[in-house]
Amino acid sequence: MKFVLPLAVLAVALAAPAAQAQRGISIQARTAGELAELCAANPKDAQGDAKINFCQGYAQGALSTELRHTEGKKLFCFPSPAPTRSATMAQFVDWVRALPDHKSLPAVDGFFRFLGERFPCK
């Protein structure tokens, strides 16, 4: 019986981080505006790193898929050496914020349209 209280305290201490992990955050980017806001997150803010990681992971996944499945005319052509991902995504944020119409585009369509305008194939 004398171990009941310490075991109860231990159980509560172990359950607290699990409860926090279950709360998590829900991040999604349906529009170019939502994606741009994730990309523009301040890493010092709560969940800022998660938002930036989502942004960059989204961009890398979209690029990898597009480059793997491109047949015929390419939507964009990166120069050599290619710009950094963080610099490109900062330019994407500026592009989205420049015109209100950009914000409502589907996220991947807006991202590829930006890349096509920024890095056209010659």
NORUR-V235563 format. One record per pair of residues at least 4 apart in sequence whose ideal C-beta (glycine too) atoms are under 6 Angstrom apart, sorted by the first residue. I is the first residue (numbers start at 0). J is the second residue. If there is no record, write none. Layout:
<<I | J> <I | J>>
This chain:
<<2 | 6> <24 | 46> <26 | 53> <28 | 33> <28 | 34> <28 | 37> <28 | 106> <29 | 33> <30 | 103> <30 | 106> <31 | 95> <31 | 101> <31 | 104> <31 | 106> <31 | 109> <32 | 95> <32 | 102> <34 | 106> <35 | 92> <35 | 95> <37 | 50> <37 | 53> <37 | 54> <38 | 54> <38 | 88> <38 | 92> <39 | 92> <40 | 47> <40 | 50> <40 | 51> <41 | 47> <42 | 47> <42 | 48> <42 | 51> <46 | 50> <52 | 56> <53 | 57> <55 | 84> <61 | 107> <61 | 110> <62 | 66> <69 | 73> <73 | 120> <74 | 111> <74 | 115> <75 | 114> <75 | 115> <75 | 118> <76 | 118> <76 | 120> <77 | 81> <77 | 118> <82 | 86> <82 | 87> <91 | 113> <94 | 113> <95 | 101> <95 | 102> <101 | 109> <104 | 108> <104 | 109> <113 | 117> <114 | 118>>
